[in-house]
Amino acid sequence: MTVSLQPNGKNETIPTDMSALSSQPYKGTRDYYPEDKKRQNYIFSVWRNAVQRFGYEEYGAPTIEPLEVYAAKSGQELANEQTYTFTDRGGRVVAIRPEMTPSVSRMVAARRQELAYPARFFSIANFMRYERPQRGREREFWQLNVDIFGVDTMRADIEILTIADTIMKDFGAKLDDYKIRINNRQLINFVMAGYFGLDEVQGQAMVKLLDRKDKITDQDFVDQATLIFDAASTNLFEELNKLKALIAATTIDELPEEILATQAATDLKQLFDALAKAGVETAVFDMTLMRGLDYYTGTVFEVFDTHPDNNRSLFGGGRYDGLVGLFGAEPISAVGMAPGGTMMENFLEVRGLLPDFTSSAAAYIVVIDGQNDAADSLAKFLREKDINVEVDITERKLDKQLKTAVKKAVPFMIFVGKNEVETGEFTLKNTVTGDEQKLNFEDLVDALR
């Protein structure tokens, strides 16, 4: 018997039929075979290199947290519907982390007085959310988390957005391959309450509707907006036209004067000017960009792929100044973002930007005439020179050893037979081109390096 872990926190005991085990991974998760892991590690290495150039330090956090950590500010949909929760043996309701922002905010709160500010943190970790698996969206996923704490000014927003742009360029993306869509939650709040006159419940409903605008039909959007406005507006036709005009705005200057007069609109203008000076040429204004999580307080953004086969949000982030204060510490400002691994992989695939990957071994030692001791000695010598080599220890025929080396995409093969042992020279063969050369121990080292 075993206990199943349910997304809603209800555990149940179910029988385990050992004769019917599936070789497939749990729905919404994936196995990473070596070729998949090479892609993932490449993405991770580009991420890590980019953020470390800006001075960010790596951290780690637990894979489970008390459920209230997410319920407090992430939003009820995430906490109640998408989070894997269970009651531990101590009777505590805990959750497998669906995101990192509450955890890192908790960590900052715990050492609020000890940290040096600005505190620049990053992590690369896996998460779980119970949602419908689809292209680019899995129940278990990996993402980069980048956050800066302790900067009240727009300089922090600019830095995070510049890092987002840097990451895309580091992957080889061209300017027309992606757009960084930007909005401001303070501006959104004014539009809901001050411009449309919606109350808090209606405003939240409109935010959620705009957040999923691209996922529903135009008619469904109009129908749902009508229901929201219907209870608040005396002139439904006028309100719908105002909403349509807002959605159509492609620059801040196209907004109505009433909205342009707000501090949030002024801040957005300054942000775009600063990004242009920083060399971020892909930033655009998008009034419909909401970012669904409840903790955002200022700038919000998403990086979008412009390719027709992958036209969707790749990742996003924004300012969340109130989250650290929920953990009993003095409030502290924060800006962050979280690129996802699978989304990034899809982007690189459709753009043809993934490099060709080879084996981690530089050479495959093919053993002939039973010269196992000599092959092992050569392998030991090369490994001591920091060269990765793989030795065929199967004692199979030559043709099967060669096929294995090619299938594993090992760049070179080294042949070790009686003749090589006697002469002290070994045949080094390029697996791709077929070129061969006879080399001694030291020359092998130089060639493989």
C-alpha positions as CSV (number, residue, x, y, z in Angstrom):
1,M,0.0,0.0,0.0
2,T,1.1,3.6,-0.5
3,V,-0.2,7.1,0.2
4,S,-1.0,9.3,-2.8
5,L,-0.2,13.0,-2.7
6,Q,-3.2,15.1,-3.9
7,P,-3.0,18.7,-5.2
8,N,-5.9,19.7,-2.9
9,G,-4.1,18.3,0.2
10,K,-6.3,15.2,0.6
11,N,-4.2,12.1,1.0
12,E,-5.6,8.7,0.3
13,T,-4.3,5.1,0.6
14,I,-4.3,3.2,-2.7
15,P,-3.1,-0.3,-3.6
16,T,0.2,-0.7,-5.5
17,D,0.1,-3.3,-8.2
18,M,3.8,-4.0,-8.8
19,S,3.1,-6.0,-12.0
20,A,1.5,-3.0,-13.7
21,L,4.2,-0.3,-13.3
22,S,4.4,2.1,-16.2
23,S,7.7,3.1,-17.7
24,Q,6.3,6.6,-18.4
25,P,6.9,9.5,-16.0
26,Y,4.1,11.1,-14.0
27,K,1.8,13.2,-16.1
28,G,3.2,16.7,-16.7
29,T,6.8,15.7,-15.8
30,R,9.6,14.6,-18.0
31,D,12.6,12.3,-18.0
32,Y,15.9,13.9,-18.8
33,Y,18.1,11.5,-20.7
34,P,21.7,12.5,-21.3
35,E,20.9,14.3,-24.6
36,D,18.0,16.2,-22.8
37,K,20.2,17.0,-19.9
38,K,22.9,18.5,-22.2
39,R,20.3,21.0,-23.5
40,Q,19.1,21.8,-20.0
41,N,22.7,22.3,-18.7
42,Y,23.5,24.5,-21.7
43,I,20.5,26.7,-20.8
44,F,21.5,26.7,-17.1
45,S,25.1,27.7,-18.0
46,V,23.9,30.7,-20.1
47,W,21.6,31.8,-17.3
48,R,24.3,31.5,-14.6
49,N,26.9,33.3,-16.7
50,A,24.6,36.2,-17.5
51,V,23.4,36.9,-13.9
52,Q,26.9,36.5,-12.4
53,R,28.2,39.2,-14.7
54,F,25.8,41.5,-12.9
55,G,27.1,40.4,-9.5
56,Y,24.2,38.0,-8.4
57,E,25.0,35.3,-5.9
58,E,23.5,31.8,-5.9
59,Y,21.3,30.5,-3.1
60,G,19.1,27.5,-2.4
61,A,15.8,27.0,-0.5
62,P,13.7,24.0,0.7
63,T,11.5,22.2,-1.8
64,I,8.6,22.4,0.7
65,E,7.1,25.3,2.6
66,P,4.1,25.8,4.9
67,L,1.1,26.3,2.6
68,E,0.4,29.7,4.2
69,V,3.6,31.1,2.6
70,Y,1.9,30.9,-0.8
71,A,-1.7,31.5,0.3
72,A,-0.7,34.9,1.9
73,K,0.2,36.7,-1.3
74,S,0.6,34.4,-4.4
75,G,-3.1,34.3,-5.0
76,Q,-5.9,31.8,-4.3
77,E,-5.7,30.1,-7.7
78,L,-2.0,29.2,-7.1
79,A,-2.4,28.2,-3.5
80,N,-5.7,26.3,-3.6
81,E,-5.8,24.8,-7.2
82,Q,-2.3,24.5,-8.5
83,T,-0.2,23.6,-5.4
84,Y,0.7,20.1,-4.4
85,T,-0.1,20.0,-0.7
86,F,-0.1,17.4,2.0
87,T,-0.3,17.0,5.8
88,D,3.0,15.9,7.2
89,R,3.4,13.5,10.2
90,G,3.4,16.5,12.6
91,G,0.0,17.6,11.3
92,R,1.4,20.6,9.4
93,V,-0.1,21.4,6.0
94,V,2.9,21.9,3.7
95,A,3.3,22.4,-0.1
96,I,5.8,21.5,-2.7
97,R,7.1,24.9,-3.9
98,P,5.2,26.2,-7.0
99,E,7.5,29.2,-7.2
100,M,10.5,30.7,-5.4
101,T,9.5,34.3,-4.7
102,P,7.9,33.7,-1.3
103,S,10.8,31.5,-0.2
104,V,13.5,34.0,-1.0
105,S,11.4,36.7,0.6
106,R,11.2,34.6,3.7
107,M,15.0,34.1,3.6
108,V,15.6,37.9,3.3
109,A,13.2,38.6,6.2
110,A,15.1,36.1,8.4
111,R,18.4,38.0,7.9
112,R,17.0,41.4,7.3
113,Q,19.6,43.2,9.4
114,E,22.6,41.1,8.3
115,L,22.4,41.3,4.5
116,A,24.4,43.8,2.5
117,Y,22.1,45.8,0.2
118,P,21.4,45.8,-2.5
119,A,21.2,42.0,-2.1
120,R,21.4,40.3,-5.5
121,F,20.3,36.7,-5.4
122,F,19.7,34.0,-8.0
123,S,18.8,30.3,-8.0
124,I,18.1,27.6,-10.6
125,A,15.6,25.1,-9.2
126,N,12.7,22.9,-9.9
127,F,9.0,23.5,-9.0
128,M,5.6,21.8,-9.2
129,R,2.2,23.1,-10.1
130,Y,-0.9,21.0,-10.7
131,E,-2.1,22.5,-14.0
132,R,-3.0,21.2,-17.4
133,P,0.2,20.1,-19.2
134,Q,0.7,21.7,-22.6
135,R,3.5,22.9,-24.8
136,G,6.0,24.8,-22.7
137,R,4.0,24.2,-19.5
138,E,4.6,21.2,-17.3
139,R,3.7,20.2,-13.8
140,E,7.3,19.9,-12.8
141,F,9.5,22.6,-14.3
142,W,12.9,24.3,-13.9
143,Q,13.5,28.0,-13.8
144,L,16.0,30.7,-13.1
145,N,15.0,33.0,-10.2
146,V,16.7,36.4,-10.2
147,D,15.9,39.0,-7.5
148,I,17.3,42.2,-6.2
149,F,16.4,43.5,-2.7
150,G,16.8,46.9,-1.0
151,V,16.5,49.4,-3.9
152,D,13.5,51.7,-3.8
153,T,14.3,53.5,-7.1
154,M,13.7,52.5,-10.7
155,R,17.3,51.5,-11.0
156,A,16.4,48.0,-9.8
157,D,13.6,47.6,-12.4
158,I,16.0,48.7,-15.1
159,E,18.7,46.3,-14.0
160,I,16.3,43.3,-13.9
161,L,14.9,44.2,-17.4
162,T,18.5,44.7,-18.7
163,I,19.4,41.2,-17.4
164,A,16.3,39.8,-19.2
165,D,17.4,41.4,-22.4
166,T,21.0,40.2,-21.9
167,I,19.9,36.6,-21.4
168,M,18.0,36.7,-24.7
169,K,21.0,38.1,-26.5
170,D,23.4,35.6,-24.9
171,F,21.3,32.8,-26.4
172,G,21.9,34.4,-29.8
173,A,18.4,36.0,-30.2
174,K,18.0,38.9,-32.7
175,L,16.1,42.0,-31.9
176,D,13.0,40.9,-33.9
177,D,12.9,37.5,-32.2
178,Y,11.4,38.8,-29.0
179,K,9.6,41.7,-27.3
180,I,9.7,42.8,-23.7
181,R,6.2,43.9,-22.9
182,I,5.9,46.2,-19.9
183,N,3.2,47.7,-17.7
184,N,2.8,49.0,-14.1
185,R,0.5,47.6,-11.4
186,Q,-0.1,51.1,-10.0
187,L,-1.2,52.2,-13.4
188,I,-3.5,49.2,-13.6
189,N,-5.0,49.9,-10.2
190,F,-5.8,53.5,-11.2
191,V,-7.4,52.3,-14.5
192,M,-9.6,49.9,-12.6
193,A,-10.7,52.2,-9.8
194,G,-10.1,55.8,-11.0
195,Y,-10.8,55.4,-14.8
196,F,-13.5,52.7,-14.9
197,G,-14.9,53.2,-11.4
198,L,-14.7,49.5,-10.5
199,D,-14.7,48.3,-6.9
200,E,-12.0,45.9,-5.6
201,V,-13.8,42.7,-6.6
202,Q,-14.7,44.0,-10.1
203,G,-11.2,45.4,-10.6
204,Q,-9.7,42.0,-9.7
205,A,-12.1,40.3,-12.0
206,M,-11.0,42.6,-14.9
207,V,-7.3,42.1,-14.1
208,K,-7.8,38.4,-14.3
209,L,-9.8,38.7,-17.5
210,L,-7.1,40.9,-19.2
211,D,-4.4,38.5,-18.0
212,R,-6.0,35.7,-20.0
213,K,-7.2,37.8,-22.9
214,D,-5.0,36.0,-25.5
215,K,-6.2,32.6,-24.3
216,I,-9.9,33.2,-25.1
217,T,-11.9,34.4,-28.1
218,D,-12.6,38.1,-28.7
219,Q,-16.3,37.4,-28.2
220,D,-15.7,35.6,-24.9
221,F,-13.6,38.6,-23.8
222,V,-16.4,41.1,-24.6
223,D,-19.0,38.9,-22.9
224,Q,-17.0,38.6,-19.7
225,A,-16.1,42.3,-19.7
226,T,-19.8,43.1,-20.1
227,L,-20.7,41.1,-17.0
228,I,-18.0,43.0,-15.0
229,F,-19.0,46.4,-16.3
230,D,-22.8,45.7,-16.1
231,A,-22.9,46.0,-12.3
232,A,-20.8,49.2,-12.2
233,S,-21.5,51.2,-15.3
234,T,-24.4,53.4,-16.3
235,N,-23.1,53.5,-19.9
236,L,-21.9,50.1,-20.8
237,F,-21.3,51.0,-24.5
238,E,-19.0,53.8,-23.5
239,E,-17.1,51.7,-21.0
240,L,-16.5,48.9,-23.5
241,N,-15.2,51.5,-26.0
242,K,-12.9,52.9,-23.4
243,L,-11.6,49.4,-22.7
244,K,-11.1,48.8,-26.4
245,A,-9.1,52.0,-26.8
246,L,-6.9,51.1,-23.9
247,I,-6.1,47.6,-25.3
248,A,-5.2,49.2,-28.7
249,A,-2.7,51.6,-27.1
250,T,0.9,50.7,-28.2
251,T,2.7,53.5,-26.5
252,I,2.1,55.4,-23.2
253,D,1.4,58.6,-25.1
254,E,-1.7,57.0,-26.6
255,L,-3.3,56.7,-23.2
256,P,-6.1,59.2,-22.2
257,E,-5.0,62.4,-20.5
258,E,-6.6,61.3,-17.3
259,I,-4.3,58.3,-17.1
260,L,-1.2,60.1,-18.4
261,A,-1.5,62.5,-15.5
262,T,-0.8,59.7,-12.9
263,Q,2.6,59.2,-11.3
264,A,2.6,55.6,-12.5
265,A,2.4,56.8,-16.2
266,T,5.3,59.2,-15.5
267,D,7.3,56.4,-13.9
268,L,6.7,54.2,-17.0
269,K,7.9,57.0,-19.3
270,Q,11.1,57.4,-17.3
271,L,11.6,53.6,-17.3
272,F,11.4,53.4,-21.1
273,D,13.8,56.3,-21.5
274,A,16.3,54.6,-19.2
275,L,16.0,51.3,-20.9
276,A,16.7,53.0,-24.3
277,K,19.9,54.5,-22.8
278,A,20.8,51.0,-21.4
279,G,20.6,49.6,-24.9
280,V,17.4,47.6,-24.4
281,E,15.7,48.0,-27.8
282,T,13.0,45.4,-27.5
283,A,10.9,47.0,-24.7
284,V,7.3,47.9,-25.6
285,F,4.3,49.2,-23.6
286,D,1.4,46.8,-23.2
287,M,-1.7,48.0,-21.3
288,T,-3.1,44.4,-21.3
289,L,-0.1,42.9,-19.4
290,M,-1.3,42.2,-15.9
291,R,0.9,39.4,-14.4
292,G,-1.6,37.2,-12.5
293,L,0.2,36.9,-9.1
294,D,-1.2,39.2,-6.4
295,Y,2.1,40.4,-4.9
296,Y,3.3,42.7,-7.7
297,T,3.3,46.4,-6.7
298,G,4.9,48.3,-9.5
299,T,6.6,47.4,-12.8
300,V,5.5,44.2,-14.4
301,F,6.9,42.7,-17.6
302,E,6.9,39.6,-19.8
303,V,9.3,38.5,-22.6
304,F,7.4,37.3,-25.6
305,D,8.6,35.1,-28.5
306,T,7.5,36.6,-31.9
307,H,7.9,33.4,-33.8
308,P,4.5,32.2,-35.2
309,D,5.2,28.6,-34.0
310,N,5.9,29.7,-30.5
311,N,4.1,33.1,-30.1
312,R,3.7,33.3,-26.4
313,S,5.2,34.6,-23.2
314,L,8.6,33.1,-22.3
315,F,9.0,34.5,-18.9
316,G,8.3,37.6,-16.8
317,G,8.7,39.4,-13.5
318,G,8.3,42.7,-11.8
319,R,8.4,44.7,-8.5
320,Y,7.0,43.2,-5.3
321,D,7.8,45.6,-2.5
322,G,5.4,44.2,0.2
323,L,6.3,40.5,0.3
324,V,9.2,40.5,2.7
325,G,7.1,42.4,5.3
326,L,4.7,39.6,5.5
327,F,7.3,37.6,7.4
328,G,7.5,39.9,10.4
329,A,10.4,42.1,9.1
330,E,10.5,45.7,8.1
331,P,9.2,46.0,4.5
332,I,11.9,46.0,1.9
333,S,11.7,46.7,-1.9
334,A,12.3,43.9,-4.4
335,V,12.3,43.3,-8.1
336,G,12.7,39.9,-9.8
337,M,12.0,37.6,-12.7
338,A,11.9,33.8,-13.4
339,P,12.8,32.4,-16.9
340,G,11.6,28.8,-17.4
341,G,13.7,26.1,-18.8
342,T,11.2,24.4,-21.1
343,M,10.0,27.8,-22.5
344,M,13.6,28.7,-23.2
345,E,14.2,25.4,-24.9
346,N,11.2,25.8,-27.1
347,F,12.4,29.3,-28.1
348,L,15.8,28.0,-29.0
349,E,14.4,25.1,-31.0
350,V,12.1,27.2,-33.2
351,R,14.9,29.7,-33.8
352,G,17.5,27.0,-34.5
353,L,19.7,28.4,-31.7
354,L,20.5,25.2,-29.9
355,P,24.2,24.2,-30.4
356,D,25.2,20.7,-31.5
357,F,26.0,18.6,-28.4
358,T,28.7,15.9,-28.2
359,S,29.6,13.4,-25.6
360,S,31.2,14.6,-22.3
361,A,34.1,12.3,-23.3
362,A,36.7,13.7,-25.7
363,A,37.6,10.3,-26.9
364,Y,36.4,6.7,-27.0
365,I,39.1,4.1,-26.6
366,V,38.5,1.2,-28.9
367,V,40.2,-2.0,-27.5
368,I,41.7,-4.5,-30.1
369,D,43.3,-7.9,-29.5
370,G,42.3,-7.9,-25.8
371,Q,44.7,-5.0,-24.9
372,N,42.6,-4.1,-21.9
373,D,45.5,-3.3,-19.6
374,A,47.1,-1.0,-22.1
375,A,43.8,0.8,-22.8
376,D,43.3,1.3,-19.1
377,S,46.8,2.7,-18.7
378,L,46.3,5.1,-21.6
379,A,42.9,6.2,-20.1
380,K,44.5,6.8,-16.7
381,F,47.2,8.9,-18.3
382,L,44.8,11.1,-20.3
383,R,42.4,11.5,-17.3
384,E,45.3,12.7,-15.2
385,K,45.8,15.4,-17.9
386,D,42.1,16.4,-17.4
387,I,41.0,14.8,-20.6
388,N,37.7,12.9,-20.4
389,V,37.9,9.5,-22.1
390,E,35.6,6.5,-22.2
391,V,37.0,2.9,-22.5
392,D,35.1,0.1,-24.2
393,I,35.1,-2.6,-21.6
394,T,32.7,-5.0,-23.4
395,E,35.3,-7.0,-25.4
396,R,33.0,-6.9,-28.4
397,K,34.0,-7.0,-32.0
398,L,35.6,-3.9,-33.6
399,D,32.6,-2.9,-35.7
400,K,30.3,-2.8,-32.6
401,Q,32.7,-0.7,-30.7
402,L,32.9,1.8,-33.6
403,K,29.1,2.0,-33.8
404,T,28.9,2.8,-30.1
405,A,31.4,5.6,-30.4
406,V,29.5,7.1,-33.3
407,K,26.1,6.7,-31.6
408,K,27.4,8.4,-28.5
409,A,28.7,11.3,-30.6
410,V,32.2,11.1,-29.1
411,P,34.4,13.4,-31.1
412,F,37.4,11.1,-31.4
413,M,38.3,7.4,-31.2
414,I,41.7,6.0,-30.1
415,F,42.6,2.5,-31.2
416,V,44.6,0.4,-28.8
417,G,45.9,-2.9,-30.2
418,K,49.1,-5.0,-30.1
419,N,50.8,-2.8,-32.8
420,E,50.0,0.4,-30.9
421,V,51.3,-1.0,-27.6
422,E,54.6,-2.1,-29.3
423,T,55.2,1.2,-31.2
424,G,53.9,3.5,-28.5
425,E,51.8,5.4,-31.2
426,F,48.1,5.3,-31.3
427,T,45.6,6.0,-34.1
428,L,43.4,9.0,-33.3
429,K,40.4,9.1,-35.6
430,N,37.9,12.0,-36.0
431,T,34.5,10.4,-35.6
432,V,32.8,12.9,-37.9
433,T,35.3,13.4,-40.7
434,G,37.1,10.1,-40.6
435,D,40.5,11.8,-40.6
436,E,43.3,9.7,-38.8
437,Q,46.7,10.4,-37.4
438,K,49.4,8.4,-35.5
439,L,50.3,10.0,-32.2
440,N,52.3,9.2,-29.1
441,F,51.1,9.9,-25.5
442,E,52.0,13.5,-25.3
443,D,50.8,14.4,-28.8
444,L,47.5,12.7,-28.0
445,V,47.1,15.1,-25.1
446,D,47.8,18.2,-27.4
447,A,45.4,16.9,-30.1
448,L,42.6,16.2,-27.7
449,R,42.9,19.5,-26.0
